[in-house]
Amino acid sequence: MSYTPDATVIDAEADRLLKLAGEAPSGVAIATEVLSLGNMLLQKNINYGNSALSPVRVFSKASIEEQILVRLDDKLSRLQRGNSGGVAVILDLIGYLVLLRVQRNKDTL
């Protein structure tokens, strides 16, 4: 079962974020990054489907959380070897961490 907030909840959270952004010393920069990351994750979810949170499971039968952790390990391995691929790997890491939180929250509903 997944939780889908209605527009009222989303609007309230957006208003709260904008208020905090105005109060925090680096608030606008932080809010801009968070919104940009959200945009990237939502666009990837549209483009690739829900592949991280609802995998096809042709070969791997590992849990969804374990599969996300493996993807995080792969990204960290690239960074450690110096094959970072620039900002994309950092954004992917943050994105997978967000997806990990989504999965863990989904498991608690």
DSSP file (Angstrom, degrees, kcal/mol; ACC not computed):
  #  RESIDUE AA STRUCTURE BP1 BP2  ACC     N-H-->O    O-->H-N    N-H-->O    O-->H-N    TCO  KAPPA ALPHA  PHI   PSI    X-CA   Y-CA   Z-CA
    1    1 A M              0   0    0      0, 0.0     2,-0.3     0, 0.0   108,-0.2   0.000 360.0 360.0 360.0 132.1    0.0    0.0    0.0
    2    2 A S        -     0   0    0    105,-0.0     2,-0.5   107,-0.0   104,-0.0  -0.850 360.0-126.6-113.8 151.0    1.4    3.4   -0.9
    3    3 A Y        -     0   0    0     -2,-0.3   103,-0.0     2,-0.0   106,-0.0  -0.823  22.9-175.8 -96.2 124.9    0.6    6.8    0.6
    4    4 A T        -     0   0    0     -2,-0.5     2,-0.0     0, 0.0    -2,-0.0  -0.939  17.5-144.4-121.9 107.7   -0.4    9.5   -1.9
    5    5 A P        -     0   0    0      0, 0.0     2,-0.1     0, 0.0    -2,-0.0  -0.364  19.0-119.3 -69.5 149.3   -0.9   12.9   -0.2
    6    6 A D    >>  -     0   0    0      1,-0.1     4,-1.9    -2,-0.0     3,-0.6  -0.328  33.4 -95.1 -81.2 172.4   -3.7   15.0   -1.6
    7    7 A A  H 3> S+     0   0    0      1,-0.2     4,-2.8     2,-0.2     5,-0.2   0.804 122.7  60.1 -59.3 -31.8   -3.0   18.5   -3.1
    8    8 A T  H 3> S+     0   0    0      2,-0.2     4,-2.2     1,-0.2    -1,-0.2   0.912 106.4  46.0 -63.9 -42.7   -3.8   20.2    0.2
    9    9 A V  H <> S+     0   0    0     -3,-0.6     4,-2.3     2,-0.2    -2,-0.2   0.922 114.2  48.3 -65.7 -44.3   -1.0   18.3    2.0
   10   10 A I  H  X S+     0   0    0     -4,-1.9     4,-2.5     1,-0.2    -2,-0.2   0.921 111.6  49.9 -63.2 -44.4    1.5   19.0   -0.8
   11   11 A D  H  X S+     0   0    0     -4,-2.8     4,-2.5     1,-0.2    -1,-0.2   0.905 110.5  50.2 -60.3 -42.5    0.5   22.7   -0.9
   12   12 A A  H  X S+     0   0    0     -4,-2.2     4,-2.2     2,-0.2    -1,-0.2   0.904 111.7  47.7 -64.0 -41.6    1.0   23.0    2.9
   13   13 A E  H  X S+     0   0    0     -4,-2.3     4,-2.4     2,-0.2    -2,-0.2   0.894 111.5  50.5 -67.0 -39.2    4.4   21.4    2.7
   14   14 A A  H  X S+     0   0    0     -4,-2.5     4,-2.4     2,-0.2    -2,-0.2   0.914 110.9  48.9 -63.8 -42.8    5.4   23.7   -0.2
   15   15 A D  H  X S+     0   0    0     -4,-2.5     4,-2.2     2,-0.2    -2,-0.2   0.906 111.4  49.9 -62.3 -41.6    4.3   26.7    1.8
   16   16 A R  H  X S+     0   0    0     -4,-2.2     4,-2.5     2,-0.2    -2,-0.2   0.905 110.5  50.1 -63.8 -41.6    6.3   25.4    4.8
   17   17 A L  H  X S+     0   0    0     -4,-2.4     4,-2.6     1,-0.2    -2,-0.2   0.920 110.7  48.9 -62.6 -45.0    9.4   24.9    2.7
   18   18 A L  H  X S+     0   0    0     -4,-2.4     4,-1.6     2,-0.2    -1,-0.2   0.888 111.3  50.0 -64.1 -39.1    9.1   28.4    1.2
   19   19 A K  H  X S+     0   0    0     -4,-2.2     4,-1.1     2,-0.2    -2,-0.2   0.940 113.0  45.8 -64.1 -46.9    8.7   30.0    4.7
   20   20 A L  H >X S+     0   0    0     -4,-2.5     4,-2.5     1,-0.2     3,-0.5   0.893 108.1  57.6 -62.3 -39.5   11.7   28.1    6.0
   21   21 A A  H 3< S+     0   0    0     -4,-2.6     7,-0.5     1,-0.3     6,-0.2   0.861 106.2  50.1 -59.9 -35.6   13.8   29.0    2.9
   22   22 A G  H 3< S+     0   0    0     -4,-1.6    -1,-0.3     5,-0.2    -2,-0.2   0.759 114.8  43.8 -73.5 -24.2   13.1   32.7    3.7
   23   23 A E  H << S+     0   0    0     -4,-1.1    -2,-0.2    -3,-0.5    -1,-0.2   0.795  96.7  81.9 -90.8 -31.7   14.3   32.2    7.3
   24   24 A A  S >< S-     0   0    0     -4,-2.5     3,-1.6    -5,-0.1     4,-0.4  -0.506  81.0-125.6 -81.0 143.3   17.4   30.1    6.9
   25   25 A P  T 3  S+     0   0    0      0, 0.0     3,-0.2     0, 0.0    -1,-0.1   0.871 113.8  22.7 -55.2 -40.4   20.7   31.8    6.0
   26   26 A S  T 3> S+     0   0    0      1,-0.1     4,-2.6     2,-0.1     5,-0.2   0.030  91.8 124.4-110.7  25.4   21.2   29.5    2.9
   27   27 A G  H <>  +     0   0    0     -3,-1.6     4,-3.1    -6,-0.2     5,-0.2   0.857  68.7  48.9 -57.6 -44.7   17.5   28.7    2.6
   28   28 A V  H  > S+     0   0    0     -7,-0.5     4,-2.3    -4,-0.4    -1,-0.2   0.920 113.8  47.0 -65.4 -42.4   16.9   29.7   -0.9
   29   29 A A  H  > S+     0   0    0      2,-0.2     4,-2.0     1,-0.2    -2,-0.2   0.913 115.2  46.4 -64.2 -42.4   19.9   27.8   -2.2
   30   30 A I  H  X S+     0   0    0     -4,-2.6     4,-2.6     2,-0.2    -2,-0.2   0.943 113.3  48.0 -65.3 -47.7   18.9   24.7   -0.2
   31   31 A A  H  X S+     0   0    0     -4,-3.1     4,-2.6     1,-0.2     5,-0.2   0.880 110.1  53.3 -61.3 -38.2   15.3   24.9   -1.3
   32   32 A T  H  X S+     0   0    0     -4,-2.3     4,-2.3    -5,-0.2    -1,-0.2   0.919 110.9  46.0 -62.5 -44.5   16.4   25.3   -4.9
   33   33 A E  H  X S+     0   0    0     -4,-2.0     4,-2.7     2,-0.2    -2,-0.2   0.912 112.7  50.2 -64.8 -43.0   18.5   22.2   -4.7
   34   34 A V  H  X S+     0   0    0     -4,-2.6     4,-2.5     1,-0.2    -2,-0.2   0.923 113.1  45.7 -62.4 -44.9   15.8   20.2   -3.0
   35   35 A L  H  X S+     0   0    0     -4,-2.6     4,-2.4     2,-0.2    -1,-0.2   0.885 112.6  51.0 -66.5 -38.3   13.2   21.2   -5.7
   36   36 A S  H  X S+     0   0    0     -4,-2.3     4,-2.3    -5,-0.2    -2,-0.2   0.913 111.3  47.8 -64.1 -42.7   15.7   20.5   -8.4
   37   37 A L  H  X S+     0   0    0     -4,-2.7     4,-2.7     2,-0.2     5,-0.2   0.916 111.1  51.1 -64.3 -43.3   16.4   17.0   -7.0
   38   38 A G  H  X S+     0   0    0     -4,-2.5     4,-2.5     1,-0.2     5,-0.2   0.909 109.7  50.4 -59.9 -42.2   12.6   16.4   -6.7
   39   39 A N  H  X S+     0   0    0     -4,-2.4     4,-2.5     2,-0.2    -1,-0.2   0.920 110.9  48.9 -60.4 -45.1   12.1   17.4  -10.3
   40   40 A M  H  X S+     0   0    0     -4,-2.3     4,-2.6     2,-0.2    -2,-0.2   0.931 112.9  47.2 -61.7 -46.6   14.9   15.0  -11.4
   41   41 A L  H  X S+     0   0    0     -4,-2.7     4,-2.2     1,-0.2    -2,-0.2   0.908 113.5  47.4 -63.9 -42.5   13.5   12.1   -9.4
   42   42 A L  H  X S+     0   0    0     -4,-2.5     4,-1.8    -5,-0.2    -1,-0.2   0.901 112.4  49.6 -65.7 -40.2   10.0   12.6  -10.6
   43   43 A Q  H  X S+     0   0    0     -4,-2.5     4,-2.8    -5,-0.2    -2,-0.2   0.910 111.9  48.1 -65.6 -41.5   11.2   12.9  -14.2
   44   44 A K  H  X S+     0   0    0     -4,-2.6     4,-3.4     2,-0.2     5,-0.3   0.882 108.9  54.5 -64.9 -36.9   13.2    9.7  -13.9
   45   45 A N  H  X S+     0   0    0     -4,-2.2     4,-0.9    -5,-0.2    -1,-0.2   0.862 112.1  44.3 -64.5 -35.2   10.1    8.0  -12.4
   46   46 A I  H  < S+     0   0    0     -4,-1.8    -2,-0.2     2,-0.2    -1,-0.2   0.930 118.9  42.7 -70.8 -46.9    8.1    9.1  -15.4
   47   47 A N  H  < S+     0   0    0     -4,-2.8    -2,-0.2     1,-0.2    -3,-0.2   0.894 129.2  24.8 -68.3 -42.4   10.9    8.0  -17.9
   48   48 A Y  H  < S-     0   0    0     -4,-3.4     3,-0.4     1,-0.3    -1,-0.2   0.412 100.8-131.1-106.3   0.0   11.9    4.7  -16.3
   49   49 A G     <  -     0   0    0     -4,-0.9     2,-0.5    -5,-0.3    -1,-0.3  -0.372  57.2 -44.3  75.3-164.2    8.7    3.8  -14.4
   50   50 A N  S  > S+     0   0    0      1,-0.2     4,-2.3     4,-0.1     3,-0.3  -0.214  84.2 143.7 -95.2  43.8    8.9    2.7  -10.8
   51   51 A S  T  4  +     0   0    0     -2,-0.5    -1,-0.2    -3,-0.4     5,-0.1   0.774  68.5  46.8 -61.7 -31.4   12.0    0.5  -11.5
   52   52 A A  T  4 S+     0   0    0     -3,-0.3    -1,-0.2     1,-0.2    16,-0.1   0.883 123.4  32.1 -77.6 -37.4   13.7    1.2   -8.1
   53   53 A L  T  4 S+     0   0    0     -3,-0.3    -2,-0.2     1,-0.2    -1,-0.2   0.542 133.8  29.1 -98.7  -8.5   10.7    0.7   -5.9
   54   54 A S  S  < S-     0   0    0     -4,-2.3    -1,-0.2    10,-0.1    -4,-0.1  -0.468  84.4-171.6-146.4  68.6    8.9   -1.9   -8.0
   55   55 A P        -     0   0    0      0, 0.0    -3,-0.1     0, 0.0    -4,-0.1  -0.183  31.3-123.8 -68.8 157.8   11.7   -3.9   -9.9
   56   56 A V        -     0   0    0     -5,-0.1    -5,-0.0     1,-0.0     0, 0.0   0.847  32.8-151.3 -67.7 -36.5   11.0   -6.5  -12.6
   57   57 A R        +     0   0    0      1,-0.0    -1,-0.0     5,-0.0     0, 0.0   0.916  41.4 146.9  64.6  48.1   12.9   -9.2  -10.7
   58   58 A V  S    S+     0   0    0      3,-0.0     3,-0.1     0, 0.0    -1,-0.0   0.932  85.3   0.4 -74.4 -47.7   14.0  -11.3  -13.7
   59   59 A F  S    S+     0   0    0      1,-0.1     2,-0.3     0, 0.0     0, 0.0   0.819 122.6  64.8-108.0 -49.4   17.3  -12.3  -12.0
   60   60 A S        +     0   0    0      1,-0.1    -1,-0.1     2,-0.0     7,-0.0  -0.612  43.6 180.0 -86.7 135.6   17.5  -10.8   -8.5
   61   61 A K        +     0   0    0     -2,-0.3    -1,-0.1    -3,-0.1     3,-0.1   0.179  42.1 130.1-111.8  12.4   15.1  -11.8   -5.8
   62   62 A A        -     0   0    0      1,-0.1    -2,-0.0     2,-0.1     5,-0.0  -0.248  68.9 -90.3 -64.0 155.8   16.7   -9.4   -3.3
   63   63 A S     >  -     0   0    0      1,-0.1     4,-2.3     4,-0.0     5,-0.2  -0.197  34.6-111.1 -62.5 160.0   14.4   -7.1   -1.4
   64   64 A I  H  > S+     0   0    0      1,-0.2     4,-2.1     2,-0.2     5,-0.2   0.919 119.9  51.2 -59.4 -44.4   13.7   -3.7   -2.8
   65   65 A E  H  > S+     0   0    0      1,-0.2     4,-2.3     2,-0.2    -1,-0.2   0.919 109.5  49.8 -60.6 -43.5   15.7   -2.1    0.0
   66   66 A E  H  > S+     0   0    0      1,-0.2     4,-2.1     2,-0.2    -1,-0.2   0.888 109.1  52.5 -62.9 -39.2   18.7   -4.4   -0.6
   67   67 A Q  H  X S+     0   0    0     -4,-2.3     4,-1.9     2,-0.2    -1,-0.2   0.890 109.4  48.7 -65.4 -38.6   18.6   -3.6   -4.3
   68   68 A I  H  X S+     0   0    0     -4,-2.1     4,-2.2     2,-0.2    -2,-0.2   0.910 109.8  52.6 -65.7 -41.2   18.7    0.2   -3.6
   69   69 A L  H  X S+     0   0    0     -4,-2.3     4,-2.4     1,-0.2    -2,-0.2   0.875 107.5  52.1 -62.0 -37.4   21.6   -0.4   -1.2
   70   70 A V  H  X S+     0   0    0     -4,-2.1     4,-2.4     2,-0.2    -1,-0.2   0.913 108.4  50.6 -64.4 -42.5   23.5   -2.3   -4.0
   71   71 A R  H  X S+     0   0    0     -4,-1.9     4,-2.1     2,-0.2    -2,-0.2   0.892 110.0  50.5 -62.5 -38.7   22.9    0.7   -6.3
   72   72 A L  H  X S+     0   0    0     -4,-2.2     4,-2.6     2,-0.2    -2,-0.2   0.918 109.3  51.1 -63.9 -43.0   24.3    3.0   -3.6
   73   73 A D  H  X S+     0   0    0     -4,-2.4     4,-2.5     1,-0.2    -2,-0.2   0.904 108.6  51.9 -59.9 -41.6   27.3    0.8   -3.2
   74   74 A D  H  X S+     0   0    0     -4,-2.4     4,-1.9     2,-0.2    -1,-0.2   0.921 111.1  46.8 -60.9 -44.5   27.9    0.9   -7.0
   75   75 A K  H  X S+     0   0    0     -4,-2.1     4,-1.9     1,-0.2    -2,-0.2   0.917 113.2  48.4 -64.7 -43.3   27.8    4.7   -7.1
   76   76 A L  H  X S+     0   0    0     -4,-2.6     4,-2.6     1,-0.2    -1,-0.2   0.870 108.3  55.3 -65.1 -36.0   30.1    4.9   -4.0
   77   77 A S  H  X S+     0   0    0     -4,-2.5     4,-2.1     2,-0.2     6,-0.2   0.897 106.1  51.3 -62.6 -40.7   32.5    2.5   -5.7
   78   78 A R  H  <>S+     0   0    0     -4,-1.9     5,-2.2     2,-0.2     4,-0.5   0.909 111.0  48.2 -63.0 -41.8   32.6    4.7   -8.8
   79   79 A L  H ><5S+     0   0    0     -4,-1.9     3,-1.1     1,-0.2     5,-0.2   0.926 110.8  50.8 -63.3 -44.1   33.5    7.7   -6.6
   80   80 A Q  H 3<5S+     0   0    0     -4,-2.6    -2,-0.2     1,-0.3    -1,-0.2   0.859 110.3  49.2 -63.3 -36.6   36.2    5.8   -4.7
   81   81 A R  T 3<5S-     0   0    0     -4,-2.1    -1,-0.3    -5,-0.2    -2,-0.2   0.515 117.8-111.8 -81.2  -4.6   37.8    4.7   -8.0
   82   82 A G  T < 5S+     0   0    0     -3,-1.1     2,-0.7    -4,-0.5     3,-0.3   0.562  86.8 118.9  85.7   7.4   37.8    8.2   -9.3
   83   83 A N      < +     0   0    0     -5,-2.2    -4,-0.1    -6,-0.2    -3,-0.1  -0.408  29.6 147.4 -98.1  55.1   35.2    7.4  -12.0
   84   84 A S        -     0   0    0     -2,-0.7     5,-0.4    -5,-0.2    -1,-0.2   0.822  46.1-145.7 -68.0 -33.4   32.8    9.9  -10.6
   85   85 A G    >   -     0   0    0     -3,-0.3     3,-0.8    -7,-0.1    -1,-0.1   0.700  47.7 -98.8  72.5  16.3   31.1   11.0  -13.7
   86   86 A G  T >> S-     0   0    0      1,-0.2     3,-0.9     2,-0.2     4,-0.8  -0.376  82.3 -13.7  76.8-148.9   30.7   14.5  -12.2
   87   87 A V  H 3> S+     0   0    0      1,-0.2     4,-2.6     2,-0.2     5,-0.2   0.759 122.0  74.5 -64.4 -27.7   27.7   15.8  -10.5
   88   88 A A  H <> S+     0   0    0     -3,-0.8     4,-2.6     1,-0.2    -1,-0.2   0.877  94.7  50.1 -57.3 -40.8   25.4   13.1  -11.9
   89   89 A V  H <> S+     0   0    0     -3,-0.9     4,-2.6    -5,-0.4    -1,-0.2   0.905 110.8  49.1 -67.1 -40.2   26.8   10.5   -9.5
   90   90 A I  H  X S+     0   0    0     -4,-0.8     4,-2.4     2,-0.2    -2,-0.2   0.930 112.9  47.3 -64.1 -44.7   26.3   12.8   -6.5
   91   91 A L  H  X S+     0   0    0     -4,-2.6     4,-2.7     1,-0.2    -2,-0.2   0.895 111.5  51.5 -63.1 -39.5   22.7   13.5   -7.7
   92   92 A D  H  X S+     0   0    0     -4,-2.6     4,-2.9    -5,-0.2     5,-0.2   0.911 109.1  50.9 -63.2 -42.0   22.1    9.7   -8.2
   93   93 A L  H  X S+     0   0    0     -4,-2.6     4,-2.2     2,-0.2    -2,-0.2   0.948 112.9  44.7 -59.3 -49.1   23.4    9.0   -4.7
   94   94 A I  H  X S+     0   0    0     -4,-2.4     4,-2.2     1,-0.2    -2,-0.2   0.917 113.4  52.1 -61.9 -42.2   21.1   11.6   -3.1
   95   95 A G  H  X S+     0   0    0     -4,-2.7     4,-2.5     1,-0.2    -2,-0.2   0.915 109.4  48.0 -60.8 -44.8   18.3   10.3   -5.3
   96   96 A Y  H  X S+     0   0    0     -4,-2.9     4,-2.3     1,-0.2    -1,-0.2   0.859 109.5  53.8 -66.4 -33.9   18.8    6.7   -4.2
   97   97 A L  H  X S+     0   0    0     -4,-2.2     4,-2.0    -5,-0.2    -1,-0.2   0.894 109.2  48.6 -65.5 -38.2   18.9    7.8   -0.6
   98   98 A V  H  X S+     0   0    0     -4,-2.2     4,-2.5     2,-0.2    -2,-0.2   0.933 111.2  49.7 -64.7 -44.8   15.6    9.5   -1.1
   99   99 A L  H  X S+     0   0    0     -4,-2.5     4,-2.6     1,-0.2    -2,-0.2   0.860 107.4  55.1 -62.4 -34.7   14.2    6.4   -2.7
  100  100 A L  H  X S+     0   0    0     -4,-2.3     4,-2.7     2,-0.2    -1,-0.2   0.918 109.1  47.1 -62.4 -43.3   15.5    4.4    0.3
  101  101 A R  H  X S+     0   0    0     -4,-2.0     4,-2.8     2,-0.2     5,-0.2   0.906 110.8  52.0 -63.4 -41.7   13.5    6.6    2.6
  102  102 A V  H  X S+     0   0    0     -4,-2.5     4,-2.3     2,-0.2    -2,-0.2   0.932 112.1  46.4 -59.9 -45.5   10.4    6.3    0.4
  103  103 A Q  H  X S+     0   0    0     -4,-2.6     4,-2.0     2,-0.2    -2,-0.2   0.927 113.4  47.8 -64.0 -45.4   10.8    2.5    0.6
  104  104 A R  H  X S+     0   0    0     -4,-2.7     4,-0.8     1,-0.2    -1,-0.2   0.891 113.3  48.2 -64.6 -38.3   11.3    2.4    4.3
  105  105 A N  H >X S+     0   0    0     -4,-2.8     4,-0.6     1,-0.2     3,-0.6   0.875 109.0  54.4 -67.1 -36.7    8.4    4.8    4.9
  106  106 A K  H >< S+     0   0    0     -4,-2.3     3,-0.8     1,-0.2    -2,-0.2   0.879 104.9  54.4 -62.9 -38.2    6.3    2.6    2.6
  107  107 A D  H 3< S+     0   0    0     -4,-2.0    -1,-0.2     1,-0.2    -2,-0.2   0.723 106.9  51.8 -69.1 -21.3    7.2   -0.4    4.8
  108  108 A T  H <<        0   0    0     -4,-0.8    -1,-0.2    -3,-0.6    -2,-0.2   0.540 360.0 360.0 -94.5  -6.4    5.9    1.4    7.9
  109  109 A L    <<        0   0    0     -3,-0.8    -1,-0.2    -4,-0.6    -2,-0.1   0.490 360.0 360.0 -76.9 360.0    2.5    2.3    6.5
